[in-house]
Amino acid sequence: MSDTAHRPVLVVDFGAQYAQLIARRVREAGVYSEIVPHSITAAEVAAKNPAGIVLSGGPSSVYEPGSPSLDPGILQLGLPVMGICYGFQVMAQQLGGEVARTGRREYGATAMTVVGDGGALLADQPVTQTTWMSHGDSVARAPEGFTVLASTADTPVAAFANDEAKMYGVQWHPEVKHSEFGQRVLENFLHRAAGIPADWNSGNVIAEQVERIRAQIGDARVICGLSGGVDSAVAAALVHEAVGDQLVCVFVDHGLLRADERRQVEEDYVAATGIRLVTVDAREQFLTALAGVTEPETKRKIIGREFIRTFEQAAADLVAEAADEGGSIEFLVQGTLYPDIVESGHGSGTATIKSHHNVGGLPDDLQFALVEPLRALFKDEVRAIGRELGLPAEIVNRQPFPGPGLGIRIIGEVTQERLDLLREADAIVRAELTAAGLDAEIWQCPVVLLADVRSVGVQGDGRTYGHPIVLRPVSSEDAMTADWTRLPYDVLARISNRITNEVAGVNRVVLDVTSKPPGTIEWE
């Protein structure tokens, strides 16, 4: 059963790089979606009671040995189905059509022509439009009973439909923004063809999760490690909405935070939510543990270890306090998101990309049951829920920030002096991006201090030997891939001028213009 009361649309993943994007676009149409592996059986699909199915694209060829396949019984369940690219070809082949390698490949922007009235799928769209293609094989002949809805110069069957069976398919990728009317194609399938209402939104997600949390927690007490980031802040607010003072949050100040973050949590967040917050000041403890350490992975492990120790002690103190009052703490809130589930291999059956972790990773032997109210949601949906719950904009709109904090944005040893310098430079960057109205255009902008590098500069009437600061603005849908953001030159100039004028010890600002891959978003 899905994580919400709504019947899901299942996105069957054939190894597509865009499976998550398809799921997001379905949700943007007001319909709940889940990603499932192509190995799912018809019985497993039926057990999920979906409202419809979308078959994703994929890198394979349908007639290659070992290529991803689909349980044929899925297409016999009587559910509305839409195939995209490889999924379109799988449908065609299984339903008696023909897929062939014609020698005419299509990649990138491709002109598509609507055939006839376009049917329910392409209704109310221009006859000629730009689509985004990525295929070597083509559907040479549509299955019996299907109507061809579109074609291109090299692909006679670029889309088809069988309204009676509620089966549809397109050769292009409607989920990417390069396809001019892609979102309308998806919405036409969901609403016109499949008859699914657009009734999945942040308001009813909150209501459903509050009901679910109350049923799970009952009268017990619950603890949450609050990092100050969006995920834990919204997760805690949702749990507090459900169980009120049964929740207590622990905020560990490890000294690696950005400017003003502790105050925002202790004052703005608490004022907005009424949550009970326990702050642990562990700045000296972390700095001492990091002294003399320069190797990135070692720094990460030290920060993670010290966080675990600090959180465990705070949790033990709260458990003892609860026992003195005749109660017990039985649950731990975590801000796990849907991409965390998918990327760790639990959501779609795909290979593990990364292990899910919060700040440093919480210990496996913590004696609490997990409460994960956000595990069905993407980041933009989490932000929408945070706004609905009245959280401060400074927290809801906060850019993703690594658990180890500024400790991994200092290339070299972490010292108080270097932290203060980087915090000041980072605050300038964030202020200027906000003033320029660019916050919504970037995923995040790590500011990196090359502490072990010095360069010659001229400031005032003398030569200086200062540190470089690196700006790493990136744009991304989900952080799995990213491209560097083309910030306006005048904004970059203001940032550079302010940092070199206002931050002592910095005489050079450089811009990282590497995409991911090959570079990661963070430097360490």
C-alpha positions as CSV (number, residue, x, y, z in Angstrom):
1,M,0.0,0.0,0.0
2,S,1.2,3.5,-0.7
3,D,2.4,6.1,1.9
4,T,-0.7,8.1,1.4
5,A,-4.4,7.4,1.3
6,H,-4.4,8.2,-2.4
7,R,-4.2,5.5,-5.1
8,P,-0.8,5.9,-6.6
9,V,0.3,6.1,-10.2
10,L,3.1,3.6,-10.5
11,V,6.2,4.7,-12.5
12,V,7.8,1.5,-13.7
13,D,11.6,2.1,-13.8
14,F,13.4,0.5,-16.8
15,G,16.7,2.0,-15.7
16,A,15.9,5.5,-16.9
17,Q,17.9,8.5,-15.7
18,Y,14.5,10.3,-15.7
19,A,12.4,7.9,-13.5
20,Q,12.4,10.3,-10.6
21,L,11.7,13.2,-12.8
22,I,8.6,11.4,-14.2
23,A,7.4,10.8,-10.7
24,R,7.9,14.5,-9.9
25,R,6.0,15.6,-13.0
26,V,3.0,13.3,-12.1
27,R,2.9,14.9,-8.6
28,E,3.1,18.3,-10.1
29,A,-0.1,17.4,-11.9
30,G,-1.7,16.8,-8.5
31,V,-1.5,13.0,-8.5
32,Y,0.5,10.9,-6.1
33,S,3.2,8.7,-7.7
34,E,5.6,5.9,-6.7
35,I,8.6,4.4,-8.5
36,V,8.6,0.6,-8.8
37,P,11.2,-1.7,-10.5
38,H,10.5,-3.3,-13.9
39,S,10.7,-6.7,-12.1
40,I,7.4,-6.0,-10.3
41,T,4.8,-8.7,-10.9
42,A,1.2,-8.2,-12.0
43,A,0.1,-9.5,-8.6
44,E,2.3,-7.0,-6.8
45,V,1.0,-4.2,-9.0
46,A,-2.6,-5.2,-8.2
47,A,-1.9,-5.3,-4.5
48,K,-0.9,-1.6,-4.7
49,N,-4.3,-0.8,-6.2
50,P,-2.8,1.9,-8.5
51,A,-4.9,4.4,-10.4
52,G,-2.6,4.1,-13.4
53,I,0.8,3.1,-14.6
54,V,3.6,5.0,-16.5
55,L,6.4,2.9,-18.1
56,S,9.7,4.9,-18.1
57,G,12.3,5.1,-20.7
58,G,15.6,3.2,-20.5
59,P,19.0,2.8,-22.2
60,S,18.3,-0.7,-23.6
61,S,16.9,-2.2,-26.8
62,V,13.8,-4.3,-26.4
63,Y,15.1,-7.1,-28.6
64,E,18.6,-7.4,-27.0
65,P,19.0,-10.5,-24.8
66,G,18.6,-9.7,-21.1
67,S,17.0,-6.3,-21.7
68,P,14.5,-5.2,-19.0
69,S,11.1,-6.7,-19.5
70,L,7.6,-6.2,-18.1
71,D,5.3,-8.9,-16.6
72,P,2.8,-9.2,-19.5
73,G,0.1,-9.7,-16.9
74,I,0.5,-6.0,-15.9
75,L,-1.0,-4.9,-19.3
76,Q,-3.9,-7.2,-18.7
77,L,-5.0,-5.6,-15.4
78,G,-7.3,-3.1,-17.1
79,L,-5.4,-0.2,-15.7
80,P,-4.7,3.0,-17.6
81,V,-1.1,2.8,-19.0
82,M,1.2,5.2,-20.6
83,G,4.6,4.2,-22.1
84,I,7.5,6.7,-22.6
85,C,10.4,6.0,-25.0
86,Y,11.6,2.4,-24.0
87,G,8.4,1.9,-22.1
88,F,6.5,2.8,-25.3
89,Q,8.4,0.2,-27.2
90,V,7.9,-2.5,-24.5
91,M,4.1,-1.8,-24.8
92,A,4.2,-2.0,-28.5
93,Q,6.1,-5.3,-28.6
94,Q,4.0,-7.0,-25.9
95,L,0.7,-6.0,-27.5
96,G,1.6,-7.3,-30.9
97,G,3.2,-4.3,-32.6
98,E,6.6,-4.2,-34.1
99,V,9.8,-2.5,-32.9
100,A,12.7,-2.3,-35.2
101,R,16.1,-0.7,-35.6
102,T,15.5,1.5,-38.6
103,G,18.9,3.1,-38.7
104,R,17.3,6.5,-38.2
105,R,18.2,7.7,-34.7
106,E,16.7,10.7,-33.0
107,Y,18.5,12.5,-30.2
108,G,17.7,15.9,-28.7
109,A,15.2,18.5,-30.0
110,T,13.0,16.9,-32.6
111,A,10.0,18.4,-34.5
112,M,6.9,16.3,-34.0
113,T,3.6,16.5,-36.0
114,V,0.2,15.6,-34.5
115,V,-1.8,13.2,-36.6
116,G,-5.5,13.9,-36.9
117,D,-7.0,15.5,-33.8
118,G,-4.3,14.0,-31.5
119,G,-6.8,12.1,-29.4
120,A,-7.1,12.6,-25.6
121,L,-3.3,12.5,-25.2
122,L,-2.4,15.4,-27.6
123,A,-5.7,17.3,-27.5
124,D,-5.5,21.2,-27.6
125,Q,-1.9,21.2,-28.7
126,P,-0.2,22.7,-31.8
127,V,0.0,20.4,-34.8
128,T,3.8,20.9,-34.9
129,Q,5.9,21.1,-31.7
130,T,9.3,20.4,-30.4
131,T,9.9,17.2,-28.4
132,W,13.0,15.7,-26.8
133,M,14.0,12.4,-28.3
134,S,16.6,9.8,-27.3
135,H,16.2,6.6,-29.2
136,G,17.8,4.3,-31.8
137,D,14.9,1.8,-32.1
138,S,11.4,2.8,-33.3
139,V,7.9,1.4,-33.3
140,A,7.5,0.4,-36.9
141,R,3.9,-0.8,-36.5
142,A,1.4,0.0,-33.8
143,P,-0.5,-2.9,-32.2
144,E,-3.9,-3.8,-33.5
145,G,-6.6,-1.5,-32.2
146,F,-4.2,1.4,-31.7
147,T,-4.4,4.7,-33.4
148,V,-1.3,6.6,-34.4
149,L,-1.3,10.1,-32.8
150,A,1.9,11.6,-33.9
151,S,4.9,11.2,-36.2
152,T,8.3,12.8,-36.9
153,A,10.4,12.9,-40.1
154,D,12.2,9.6,-39.1
155,T,9.6,8.0,-36.8
156,P,6.2,7.3,-38.4
157,V,4.7,6.0,-35.1
158,A,5.8,8.6,-32.5
159,A,2.7,8.2,-30.4
160,F,-0.3,5.9,-30.2
161,A,-3.5,5.3,-28.3
162,N,-6.2,2.8,-27.6
163,D,-8.9,4.7,-25.8
164,E,-11.0,1.6,-25.1
165,A,-8.2,-0.1,-23.4
166,K,-6.9,3.2,-21.9
167,M,-3.4,2.5,-23.2
168,Y,-1.2,5.3,-24.6
169,G,2.4,5.8,-25.5
170,V,4.9,8.4,-26.8
171,Q,8.4,8.0,-28.2
172,W,9.7,11.3,-26.8
173,H,10.3,12.3,-23.2
174,P,7.4,14.5,-22.0
175,E,8.9,14.8,-18.5
176,V,11.8,17.0,-19.6
177,K,11.3,20.7,-20.0
178,H,12.8,20.6,-23.5
179,S,9.6,19.0,-24.7
180,E,7.4,22.1,-25.2
181,F,4.1,20.5,-24.2
182,G,5.4,17.6,-22.2
183,Q,3.6,18.4,-19.0
184,R,0.3,18.8,-20.8
185,V,0.8,15.4,-22.4
186,L,1.2,13.8,-18.9
187,E,-1.7,15.8,-17.5
188,N,-3.9,14.7,-20.5
189,F,-3.1,11.1,-19.8
190,L,-3.7,11.4,-16.0
191,H,-6.9,13.5,-16.1
192,R,-8.5,13.1,-19.5
193,A,-7.6,9.6,-20.4
194,A,-7.2,7.9,-17.0
195,G,-9.8,10.1,-15.2
196,I,-7.6,10.6,-12.2
197,P,-8.5,13.7,-10.2
198,A,-5.8,16.4,-9.3
199,D,-6.4,16.2,-5.6
200,W,-3.0,15.4,-4.1
201,N,-1.6,18.5,-2.5
202,S,0.3,19.7,0.6
203,G,-2.9,20.3,2.6
204,N,-4.2,16.8,2.4
205,V,-0.7,15.3,2.8
206,I,-0.5,17.1,6.1
207,A,-3.9,15.8,7.2
208,E,-3.0,12.2,6.1
209,Q,0.4,12.3,7.8
210,V,-1.0,13.8,11.1
211,E,-3.5,10.9,11.2
212,R,-0.7,8.3,10.5
213,I,1.7,9.8,13.1
214,R,-0.9,9.8,15.8
215,A,-1.8,6.2,15.1
216,Q,1.9,5.2,15.2
217,I,3.0,7.1,18.3
218,G,-0.1,7.0,20.4
219,D,0.6,8.4,23.9
220,A,4.4,7.7,23.8
221,R,7.1,10.4,23.6
222,V,9.2,11.1,20.6
223,I,12.7,12.7,20.0
224,C,14.1,14.4,16.9
225,G,17.6,15.4,16.0
226,L,17.0,18.9,14.6
227,S,19.8,20.0,12.2
228,G,18.3,23.3,11.2
229,G,17.9,22.1,7.6
230,V,14.6,21.9,5.7
231,D,14.0,18.2,6.1
232,S,14.4,17.8,9.8
233,A,12.6,21.1,10.5
234,V,9.5,20.1,8.5
235,A,9.5,16.5,9.8
236,A,9.6,17.8,13.4
237,A,6.9,20.4,12.6
238,L,4.6,17.7,11.2
239,V,5.1,15.4,14.2
240,H,4.5,18.3,16.5
241,E,1.3,19.1,14.6
242,A,0.2,15.5,15.4
243,V,1.3,14.9,19.0
244,G,2.3,18.3,20.4
245,D,4.4,18.3,23.5
246,Q,5.1,14.6,23.3
247,L,7.9,15.7,21.0
248,V,11.2,17.1,22.1
249,C,13.9,18.2,19.6
250,V,17.7,18.1,20.1
251,F,19.8,20.7,18.3
252,V,23.6,20.0,18.4
253,D,25.7,23.1,17.7
254,H,28.9,21.6,16.5
255,G,30.4,25.0,15.6
256,L,30.3,24.1,11.8
257,L,27.1,26.0,11.1
258,R,26.6,29.0,8.8
259,A,26.1,32.5,10.2
260,D,22.9,33.0,12.2
261,E,21.6,29.4,11.9
262,R,21.6,28.6,15.6
263,R,19.6,31.8,16.3
264,Q,17.1,31.0,13.5
265,V,16.5,27.6,15.0
266,E,16.4,28.6,18.7
267,E,14.3,31.7,18.2
268,D,12.4,31.9,14.8
269,Y,11.7,28.1,14.5
270,V,10.7,27.6,18.1
271,A,8.5,30.8,18.0
272,A,6.7,29.5,14.8
273,T,6.1,26.0,16.1
274,G,6.1,26.0,19.8
275,I,8.3,22.9,19.8
276,R,10.4,22.2,22.9
277,L,14.1,22.5,22.0
278,V,17.1,21.3,23.8
279,T,20.4,22.8,22.5
280,V,23.7,21.1,23.1
281,D,26.7,23.4,22.7
282,A,29.4,21.1,21.5
283,R,31.6,23.6,19.6
284,E,34.7,23.1,21.7
285,Q,34.3,19.3,21.6
286,F,34.2,19.2,17.8
287,L,37.1,21.7,17.3
288,T,39.3,19.7,19.7
289,A,38.5,16.4,17.8
290,L,39.3,18.0,14.4
291,A,42.6,19.7,15.4
292,G,45.4,18.8,13.0
293,V,43.2,16.8,10.7
294,T,43.2,17.6,7.0
295,E,42.2,14.4,5.2
296,P,38.5,14.8,4.0
297,E,37.2,11.3,4.9
298,T,38.8,11.4,8.3
299,K,37.1,14.8,9.0
300,R,33.8,13.3,8.0
301,K,34.2,10.3,10.3
302,I,35.3,12.5,13.2
303,I,32.3,14.8,12.8
304,G,30.0,11.9,12.5
305,R,31.4,10.1,15.5
306,E,31.3,13.3,17.7
307,F,27.7,14.0,16.6
308,I,26.6,10.4,17.5
309,R,28.3,10.7,20.9
310,T,26.6,14.1,21.6
311,F,23.2,13.0,20.4
312,E,23.3,9.8,22.4
313,Q,24.1,11.6,25.6
314,A,21.3,14.1,25.0
315,A,18.9,11.3,24.2
316,A,20.0,9.4,27.4
317,D,19.4,12.5,29.5
318,L,15.9,13.0,28.0
319,V,15.1,9.3,28.5
320,A,16.1,9.5,32.1
321,E,14.0,12.7,32.5
322,A,11.0,11.0,30.9
323,A,11.4,8.0,33.3
324,D,11.4,10.3,36.3
325,E,8.1,11.6,35.1
326,G,6.7,8.2,34.6
327,G,7.0,8.1,30.8
328,S,9.2,6.8,28.1
329,I,10.7,7.9,24.8
330,E,10.0,5.3,22.2
331,F,10.3,7.0,18.8
332,L,12.9,8.9,16.8
333,V,11.9,11.3,14.0
334,Q,14.1,11.3,10.8
335,G,13.7,13.6,7.8
336,T,14.1,10.8,5.2
337,L,12.9,11.9,1.8
338,Y,11.6,9.8,-1.2
339,P,14.9,10.2,-3.2
340,D,16.8,8.8,-0.1
341,I,14.6,5.7,-0.3
342,V,15.0,5.3,-4.1
343,E,18.7,6.0,-4.2
344,S,19.4,3.6,-1.4
345,G,17.8,0.9,-3.5
346,H,14.6,0.4,-1.4
347,G,12.2,2.4,-3.5
348,S,12.6,1.1,-7.0
349,G,14.7,-2.0,-6.7
350,T,17.6,-0.3,-8.6
351,A,21.2,-0.4,-7.6
352,T,22.3,1.4,-4.5
353,I,23.6,4.9,-5.3
354,K,24.3,6.1,-1.8
355,S,23.5,5.2,1.8
356,H,21.0,7.4,3.4
357,H,22.3,9.4,6.4
358,N,21.5,12.4,8.5
359,V,24.2,14.4,10.2
360,G,27.1,12.0,10.5
361,G,24.7,9.1,10.6
362,L,22.7,8.1,13.7
363,P,23.8,4.9,15.4
364,D,22.1,1.7,14.4
365,D,21.6,0.6,18.0
366,L,19.5,3.6,19.2
367,Q,16.6,2.0,20.9
368,F,13.9,3.9,19.1
369,A,11.3,3.1,16.4
370,L,11.6,5.4,13.4
371,V,9.0,8.0,12.5
372,E,9.6,9.2,8.9
373,P,6.7,11.5,7.9
374,L,8.5,12.7,4.7
375,R,9.6,9.5,3.2
376,A,7.0,9.7,0.4
377,L,8.0,13.3,-0.6
378,F,10.4,15.1,-2.8
379,K,12.3,18.2,-1.6
380,D,10.0,20.8,-3.3
381,E,7.0,19.0,-1.7
382,V,8.7,19.2,1.7
383,R,9.2,23.0,1.3
384,A,5.5,23.4,0.3
385,I,4.4,21.5,3.5
386,G,6.8,23.7,5.6
387,R,5.1,26.8,4.2
388,E,1.7,25.4,4.9
389,L,2.7,24.7,8.5
390,G,3.9,28.3,8.9
391,L,7.6,27.7,9.2
392,P,10.0,30.7,8.8
393,A,11.0,31.4,5.2
394,E,14.7,31.4,6.2
395,I,14.4,27.7,7.1
396,V,11.9,26.5,4.5
397,N,13.9,28.1,1.6
398,R,17.3,27.1,3.0
399,Q,19.6,25.5,0.5
400,P,20.7,21.9,1.1
401,F,23.6,21.9,3.5
402,P,25.9,18.9,4.3
403,G,25.7,17.2,7.7
404,P,29.4,17.8,8.4
405,G,28.7,21.5,7.7
406,L,31.5,24.0,7.0
407,G,34.0,21.3,8.2
408,I,34.0,19.9,4.6
409,R,34.1,23.3,3.0
410,I,37.4,24.1,4.5
411,I,40.1,22.4,2.4
412,G,42.7,21.8,5.2
413,E,42.6,21.8,8.9
414,V,39.5,23.2,10.6
415,T,40.2,26.0,13.1
416,Q,38.1,28.6,14.7
417,E,39.8,31.4,12.7
418,R,39.1,29.6,9.4
419,L,35.5,28.9,10.4
420,D,34.9,32.5,11.2
421,L,36.4,33.6,7.9
422,L,34.4,31.1,5.8
423,R,31.2,32.0,7.7
424,E,31.6,35.6,6.9
425,A,32.3,34.9,3.2
426,D,29.3,32.5,3.0
427,A,27.0,35.1,4.6
428,I,28.0,37.6,1.9
429,V,27.3,35.2,-0.9
430,R,23.9,34.2,0.4
431,A,22.9,37.8,1.0
432,E,23.9,38.9,-2.5
433,L,22.1,35.9,-4.2
434,T,19.0,36.7,-2.2
435,A,19.2,40.4,-3.0
436,A,19.5,39.6,-6.7
437,G,16.4,37.3,-6.5
438,L,18.4,34.2,-7.6
439,D,17.6,31.9,-4.7
440,A,15.0,30.0,-6.7
441,E,17.3,29.5,-9.7
442,I,20.1,27.6,-7.9
443,W,20.0,24.3,-6.0
444,Q,22.7,25.5,-3.7
445,C,26.0,27.5,-3.7
446,P,28.7,26.0,-1.6
447,V,31.4,28.5,-0.6
448,V,34.7,26.8,-0.2
449,L,37.8,28.1,1.6
450,L,41.1,26.8,0.2
451,A,42.8,27.0,3.6
452,D,46.0,25.3,2.5
453,V,46.4,27.5,-0.6
454,R,47.6,31.1,-0.6
455,S,47.9,33.4,-3.6
456,V,49.6,36.8,-4.1
457,G,47.3,39.8,-4.3
458,V,47.4,43.6,-4.1
459,Q,45.2,45.3,-1.5
460,G,45.7,48.9,-0.6
461,D,49.3,49.9,-1.3
462,G,50.8,46.5,-0.5
463,R,51.1,43.0,-1.6
464,T,49.1,40.4,0.2
465,Y,49.4,36.6,0.6
466,G,45.8,35.5,1.2
467,H,43.4,32.6,0.8
468,P,41.2,32.0,-2.3
469,I,37.5,31.5,-1.9
470,V,35.7,29.2,-4.4
471,L,32.0,29.8,-5.4
472,R,30.2,26.6,-6.4
473,P,26.7,27.6,-7.6
474,V,24.8,24.6,-9.1
475,S,21.4,24.0,-10.6
476,S,19.8,20.6,-10.2
477,E,16.5,18.7,-9.9
478,D,17.6,16.2,-7.3
479,A,21.4,16.6,-6.8
480,M,22.0,13.3,-8.6
481,T,23.3,15.4,-11.5
482,A,23.9,19.1,-11.6
483,D,25.2,21.9,-13.8
484,W,27.0,25.0,-12.7
485,T,24.6,28.0,-12.6
486,R,25.4,30.9,-15.0
487,L,25.1,33.7,-12.5
488,P,25.0,37.3,-13.9
489,Y,28.4,38.9,-14.1
490,D,27.3,41.9,-12.1
491,V,26.3,39.7,-9.2
492,L,29.6,37.8,-9.3
493,A,31.4,41.1,-9.3
494,R,29.5,42.4,-6.2
495,I,30.2,39.1,-4.4
496,S,33.9,39.2,-5.3
497,N,34.3,42.9,-4.3
498,R,32.5,42.4,-1.0
499,I,34.4,39.3,0.0
500,T,37.9,40.7,-0.8
501,N,37.0,44.1,0.8
502,E,35.2,42.8,3.9
503,V,36.8,39.4,4.8
504,A,40.3,39.7,6.2
505,G,42.6,37.1,4.8
506,V,40.9,36.6,1.4
507,N,42.4,38.2,-1.7
508,R,40.9,36.1,-4.5
509,V,37.5,34.7,-5.4
510,V,37.2,32.0,-8.1
511,L,34.2,30.3,-9.8
512,D,33.9,26.5,-10.1
513,V,32.3,25.8,-13.6
514,T,32.4,22.0,-13.3
515,S,29.2,19.9,-13.9
516,K,28.2,16.8,-11.9
517,P,29.5,14.4,-13.2
518,P,32.4,14.6,-13.3
519,G,32.7,16.8,-10.2
520,T,30.6,16.4,-7.1
521,I,28.7,19.3,-5.6
522,E,30.8,19.5,-2.5
523,W,34.6,19.6,-2.8
524,E,35.3,17.1,0.0
